[in-house]
Amino acid sequence: MGFIKSSKLKTVWILAFVVGIALVGRAFAQETDTTATQTVDTATAVADTATAADTAGDVAPVSPDTVTAAVPAAKADKPAAAAAEDAGPNIDPQVYKNFFYGLLLVFLICVLVGVIGKIIQVYELTRRMNGKDTTYYLYNFNAVLFLVALVLGLYGVYWSYVHHGGQSFRAAVTEHGQQIDTMFIITTIICTIVLVVMHIGLFSFAYIYRARPTRKAYFYPHNNTIEKIWTITPAIVLTILVLFGFFTWRGITNVPEEDQKNALHIEVVGEQFTWTVRYPGRDGQLGERNYRLTTPLNGLGMDFNDKKNWDDQLGSEIVLPVNKPVRVQIGSKDILHSFYMPDFRVQMNAVPGMKTYFQFTPTVTTEEMRDRLGDYKYDFVMLCAKICGGGHYNMQKKVRIVTEEEYQAWLNEQPYFFTEDLRKEFKMSQATQTADEPAQERLLANVHE
């Protein structure tokens, strides 16, 4: 088969096109860097001009004409700039030059690939004229490439584990998080073993059983034993992993009632695009909420007929004491959100009209974590793990794990939900309800009659 009609040429052309596109992107990046440098240089020049003007002012008085002449040209050109903005974006001509430069580069690469293809064609014709093999030497060449790809691929796996492993995995800072980490590590080890063994087998077989003049392929359409092995073995492994995960999750979510009572209860309510954190007051209990009671002042719809709500406090952030169980009551005011704390291995959906819970015990303070990472600006964070709209990225809150003393000191500074304005609103609603009670009683009496 000729080189032009083979799939190799198509592959090389595709690679050449991808390389060219990458070079185009690099050219655009260079242009962006150049524009940023020019902007910095312009800002520096303006600053130098202002400094020179100040220095000149110290030496001699400045006349009004001089001050007028020193007005920046940008101010004088504001109408022109506004007109240009209305006309559309002003694209630097260099961008078009870079674009056509990239296209030219792709074309030159394609020409180079075509030249190499012609050279290989000439080489094939020369071998054929000399009575030499023109087919199997390419099979041997491709087989060697398989071995090279195998070595490079396995090294890439090793390099990824060494350099990216620390970025993708960090030990949990909760008690239950250790169990989840164990599951993750076991699953990763199994998948890595399968990855390495299967690729060694695939690439080695492609090399060992490459086409040769003295070998004829033997077609082996079916074998029941092999089918059973590669069906039953993965099924057993996956069943073990699923059961392991099921019992781990059940142990995390099914908390005994005694442990629930001893935990610190807080509530986190999501809405587009923010979280509201509620802490119980001195009674240690959260009051009831009713969405029908939601007003501009009472955003959570807290029922102040329940006196447990009177001392509930609003948390500007999530602050929790270390080594103390915390039970989070999770809710939503509008659509589906997800309460997610990566370092704590905590995630639970926030569902409108339904309460969900997650209980955990933090074991590492923020300061200890900063010392461990060597990053003294590091903070734990709570995020939304459900894409809930355009402002989804903004749904995050800082989480601080502190000592019991620091927690109590912080809690004493947090404001109450039951503000003076809410007290007035609550009294007015009670007065209205009291005035309506006789009419309601008469209506009920008529219904009974």
C-alpha positions in Angstrom: 0.0 0.0 0.0 1.3 3.4 -0.9 2.2 5.9 1.8 -0.4 8.4 0.5 -3.2 5.9 0.9 -2.1 4.7 4.3 -3.5 5.8 7.7 0.0 6.9 8.8 -0.1 9.9 6.6 -3.5 10.9 8.0 -2.2 10.6 11.5 0.9 12.7 10.8 -1.2 15.4 9.1 -3.4 15.5 12.2 -0.4 15.8 14.5 1.0 18.5 12.3 -2.3 20.4 12.5 -2.4 20.1 16.3 1.1 21.3 16.7 0.4 24.3 14.5 -2.7 25.2 16.5 -0.6 25.0 19.7 1.9 27.4 18.1 -0.9 29.8 17.2 -2.0 29.8 20.8 1.5 30.4 21.9 1.7 33.4 19.5 -1.5 34.8 21.0 -0.1 34.3 24.5 3.0 36.2 23.5 0.9 39.0 22.1 -1.0 39.2 25.4 2.3 39.4 27.3 3.5 42.1 25.0 0.3 44.1 25.5 0.5 43.8 29.3 4.2 44.9 29.1 3.2 47.9 27.0 0.5 48.8 29.5 2.9 48.6 32.4 5.4 50.7 30.5 2.7 53.3 29.8 1.7 53.4 33.4 5.4 53.8 34.4 5.8 56.7 31.9 2.7 58.4 33.3 4.0 58.1 36.8 7.4 59.4 35.8 5.7 62.4 34.1 3.7 63.1 37.3 6.8 62.9 39.4 8.7 65.3 37.1 5.8 67.7 37.3 5.8 67.6 41.1 9.6 68.2 41.1 9.2 71.1 38.7 6.5 72.5 41.0 8.9 72.4 43.9 11.4 74.4 41.9 9.2 77.1 40.4 5.6 78.1 40.5 3.4 76.6 37.8 1.2 78.9 35.8 -2.4 78.2 34.9 -1.4 77.7 31.3 1.1 75.1 32.2 -1.4 73.3 34.3 -3.9 73.3 31.5 -1.2 72.0 29.1 -0.3 69.2 31.5 -3.8 67.7 31.5 -3.4 64.1 30.3 -4.3 63.4 26.7 -6.5 60.6 27.8 -8.9 63.1 29.4 -9.0 65.1 26.2 -9.7 62.0 24.2 -12.5 60.7 26.4 -15.3 61.4 23.8 -13.2 59.7 21.1 -12.7 56.7 23.3 -16.4 56.5 24.1 -17.2 56.7 20.4 -14.7 53.9 19.7 -16.2 51.8 22.4 -19.6 52.2 20.9 -18.3 51.3 17.5 -17.0 48.0 18.8 -13.9 46.4 20.2 -10.6 47.8 19.0 -8.4 44.9 18.0 -4.7 45.4 17.7 -3.5 44.7 14.1 -0.8 42.6 15.6 -3.4 40.0 16.5 -4.2 39.5 12.9 -0.5 39.2 12.0 -0.1 36.5 14.7 -3.1 34.7 13.3 -1.8 34.6 9.7 1.6 33.8 11.0 0.1 30.7 12.8 -1.7 29.7 9.6 1.5 30.0 7.6 3.4 27.9 10.2 0.7 25.2 10.0 1.0 25.2 6.2 4.8 24.9 6.3 4.5 22.0 8.7 2.1 20.3 6.4 4.5 20.9 3.4 7.3 19.4 5.5 5.2 16.3 6.3 4.4 15.9 2.5 8.1 16.1 1.7 8.9 13.5 4.3 6.1 11.3 2.8 7.6 11.6 -0.7 11.0 10.7 0.7 9.6 7.5 2.3 7.8 6.7 -1.0 11.2 7.0 -2.8 12.7 4.7 -0.2 10.0 2.1 -0.7 10.4 2.2 -4.4 14.2 1.8 -4.1 13.8 -1.2 -1.8 11.3 -2.7 -4.2 13.6 -2.2 -7.2 16.4 -3.9 -5.3 14.2 -6.9 -4.5 14.0 -6.1 -0.8 11.0 -6.2 1.6 8.8 -3.2 1.4 6.1 -4.2 3.9 7.4 -6.0 7.0 10.1 -3.5 7.8 7.3 -1.0 8.5 5.6 -3.6 10.8 8.8 -4.0 12.7 9.2 -0.2 12.9 5.7 0.2 14.3 6.2 -2.6 16.8 9.3 -0.9 18.2 7.2 2.3 18.4 4.8 0.4 20.6 7.6 -0.5 23.0 8.8 3.1 23.1 5.2 4.3 23.8 4.9 1.7 26.6 8.0 3.0 28.3 7.1 6.6 27.9 3.5 5.9 29.1 4.6 4.1 32.2 7.1 6.8 33.0 4.3 9.4 32.5 2.2 7.5 35.1 5.1 7.5 37.6 5.8 11.2 36.9 2.1 12.1 37.4 2.0 10.2 40.7 5.1 11.9 42.0 4.4 15.5 40.9 0.6 15.6 40.9 -0.2 13.2 43.6 0.3 15.7 46.4 -2.0 18.2 44.6 -4.9 15.8 44.1 -4.7 14.1 47.5 -4.2 15.5 51.0 -5.0 13.6 54.3 -8.4 14.3 55.8 -8.8 16.4 58.9 -11.8 14.6 60.3 -12.2 11.2 62.0 -14.5 9.7 59.4 -12.3 11.2 56.6 -9.6 8.6 57.4 -12.0 5.8 56.4 -12.8 7.6 53.1 -9.1 8.1 52.4 -8.5 4.4 53.0 -11.2 3.6 50.4 -9.7 6.0 48.0 -6.2 4.6 48.4 -7.3 1.0 47.9 -9.3 1.9 44.8 -6.3 3.9 43.4 -3.9 1.0 44.0 -6.2 -1.5 42.3 -6.8 0.7 39.3 -3.0 1.4 39.0 -2.2 -2.3 39.0 -4.8 -2.9 36.4 -3.6 0.0 34.3 0.1 -1.1 34.4 -0.5 -4.8 33.8 -3.0 -4.3 31.0 -0.8 -1.8 29.1 2.2 -4.0 29.5 0.2 -6.9 28.0 -1.3 -4.9 25.2 1.9 -3.2 24.0 4.1 -6.2 24.5 1.7 -8.4 22.5 1.7 -5.9 19.7 5.5 -6.2 19.6 5.8 -9.9 20.1 3.1 -11.0 17.7 3.8 -8.5 14.9 3.4 -9.6 11.3 6.4 -11.7 9.9 6.9 -13.5 6.7 7.2 -16.9 8.4 4.2 -16.4 10.7 0.5 -16.8 9.9 -2.2 -15.4 12.2 -4.3 -17.9 14.1 -7.9 -16.8 14.7 -9.1 -17.7 18.2 -12.8 -16.6 18.3 -14.0 -17.8 21.6 -12.8 -19.4 24.9 -15.3 -19.9 27.8 -12.5 -20.0 30.5 -11.1 -16.7 29.5 -14.6 -15.1 29.3 -15.3 -16.4 32.8 -12.0 -15.1 34.2 -12.2 -11.5 32.9 -15.9 -11.3 33.8 -16.0 -12.8 37.3 -12.7 -11.4 38.6 -13.7 -7.7 38.0 -17.2 -8.4 39.3 -15.8 -9.8 42.6 -13.4 -6.8 43.0 -16.1 -4.2 42.2 -18.6 -5.9 44.6 -16.0 -5.8 47.4 -15.4 -2.1 46.8 -19.1 -1.3 46.6 -19.8 -3.1 49.9 -16.8 -1.4 51.5 -18.2 2.0 50.4 -21.7 1.2 51.5 -20.8 0.1 55.0 -18.4 3.1 55.4 -21.1 5.6 54.3 -23.7 3.9 56.5 -21.4 4.2 59.5 -20.8 7.9 58.7 -24.5 8.9 58.2 -26.3 6.7 60.7 -25.1 8.4 63.9 -26.5 7.1 67.2 -29.0 9.4 68.9 -26.8 9.8 72.0 -23.9 11.1 69.7 -26.3 13.4 68.0 -27.4 15.0 71.3 -23.8 15.6 72.3 -22.8 17.3 69.1 -22.7 21.0 68.3 -25.7 21.8 66.1 -25.4 24.4 63.4 -27.5 25.1 60.3 -26.3 26.0 56.8 -28.9 27.2 54.3 -28.0 27.8 50.6 -29.6 30.1 48.1 -28.4 31.7 44.9 -25.6 32.6 45.5 -24.7 32.6 49.1 -24.8 30.6 52.3 -26.4 31.6 55.6 -24.9 30.0 58.8 -27.0 29.8 62.0 -25.6 28.9 65.4 -27.7 28.0 68.4 -27.7 30.3 71.4 -27.0 29.4 75.0 -29.8 26.8 75.0 -27.8 24.8 72.4 -30.9 24.2 70.2 -31.9 25.6 66.8 -35.4 27.0 66.5 -37.9 26.0 63.9 -38.3 27.6 60.5 -41.3 28.0 58.2 -40.9 29.3 54.6 -44.3 31.0 54.9 -42.8 33.4 57.5 -40.1 34.6 55.1 -39.8 38.4 54.8 -37.1 40.8 53.8 -36.0 41.0 57.4 -36.6 37.4 58.2 -34.8 35.8 55.3 -34.8 32.3 56.8 -38.4 32.3 57.8 -37.6 31.7 61.5 -40.7 31.1 63.6 -40.2 33.4 66.6 -43.1 31.8 68.4 -40.5 29.2 69.1 -38.4 30.8 71.8 -35.4 28.7 70.8 -35.0 31.1 67.9 -34.6 34.1 70.1 -31.0 33.5 70.9 -29.8 32.0 67.6 -26.8 33.7 66.1 -25.7 34.6 62.6 -22.2 33.3 61.7 -20.1 35.5 59.3 -18.0 32.4 58.7 -18.0 28.8 59.8 -15.9 28.5 63.0 -15.8 25.1 64.8 -14.0 23.8 67.9 -11.4 21.1 67.4 -12.1 17.5 68.5 -15.8 18.2 69.1 -18.5 16.5 67.1 -20.5 18.9 64.9 -23.9 18.1 63.4 -24.8 20.3 60.4 -28.4 20.8 59.4 -28.5 21.6 55.7 -31.2 23.3 53.7 -31.9 25.3 50.6 -34.3 28.3 49.9 -34.5 27.9 46.1 -32.8 25.2 44.1 -30.6 22.2 44.7 -27.2 23.1 46.2 -24.5 20.9 47.8 -22.7 21.5 51.1 -19.1 20.5 50.3 -16.0 20.8 52.6 -13.1 19.1 50.7 -10.5 18.8 53.5 -13.1 17.4 55.9 -14.5 14.8 53.4 -17.9 16.3 53.9 -20.5 16.6 51.2 -24.3 16.5 51.4 -27.0 17.9 49.1 -29.0 21.0 50.2 -32.5 20.2 49.0 -35.4 22.7 49.0 -38.2 21.8 51.5 -36.1 19.0 53.1 -33.6 18.9 56.0 -30.4 16.9 55.4 -27.7 16.3 58.0 -24.0 15.5 58.2 -22.1 14.9 61.4 -18.3 15.0 61.7 -15.5 15.7 64.1 -12.6 18.0 63.0 -9.2 16.9 64.3 -6.8 19.5 63.0 -7.0 23.3 63.7 -6.4 25.8 61.0 -3.1 26.9 62.5 -1.9 23.3 62.7 -2.8 22.8 59.0 -0.9 25.9 58.1 2.2 24.6 59.9 1.8 21.3 58.2 1.6 22.8 54.7 4.0 25.6 55.3 1.4 28.0 54.0 0.4 30.5 56.6 -2.4 32.0 54.5 -4.1 28.7 54.0 -7.8 28.4 55.0 -10.3 25.6 55.0 -13.2 26.4 52.7 -16.9 25.3 52.3 -18.1 25.3 48.7 -21.2 24.4 46.6 -20.7 21.2 44.6 -23.7 21.7 42.4 -23.6 24.0 39.5 -26.5 26.3 40.5 -26.3 29.2 38.1 -24.1 32.1 36.9 -22.9 33.0 40.4 -22.1 29.4 41.5 -18.4 30.2 41.9 -19.3 32.8 44.6 -21.0 30.2 46.9 -18.1 29.7 49.4 -17.3 30.5 53.0 -14.2 30.3 55.0 -14.0 27.6 57.6 -11.9 28.0 60.7 -11.1 25.2 63.2 -10.0 26.6 66.6 -9.7 25.7 70.2 -12.7 25.7 72.5 -11.7 29.0 74.1 -11.2 30.7 70.7 -14.6 29.4 69.6 -16.5 30.7 72.6 -14.8 34.1 72.2 -15.7 34.3 68.5 -19.3 33.2 69.2 -19.8 35.9 71.8 -19.1 38.5 69.1 -21.7 37.2 66.6 -25.0 39.1 66.1 -28.4 37.6 66.9 -31.0 36.9 64.3 -33.7 38.3 66.5 -32.8 42.0 66.0 -34.8 45.0 67.2 -36.4 45.4 63.8 -37.5 41.7 63.8 -38.9 42.1 67.3 -41.1 45.0 66.1 -42.2 42.9 63.0 -43.0 40.0 65.3 -45.1 42.1 67.6 -47.0 43.6 64.7 -47.7 40.1 63.3 -48.9 38.9 66.7 -51.2 41.9 67.1 -52.7 41.3 63.6 -53.2 37.6 64.4 -54.9 38.5 67.7 -57.3 40.9 65.9 -58.2 38.3 63.4 -58.9 35.5 66.0 -62.6 36.6 66.7 -63.4 36.6 63.0 -61.8 33.2 62.6 -63.7 31.8 65.6 -67.0 33.0 64.1 -66.2 31.5 60.8 -65.4 28.2 62.4 -68.7 28.3 64.4 -70.6 28.9 61.2 -68.9 25.9 59.6 -69.8 23.6 62.5 -73.4 24.8 62.4 
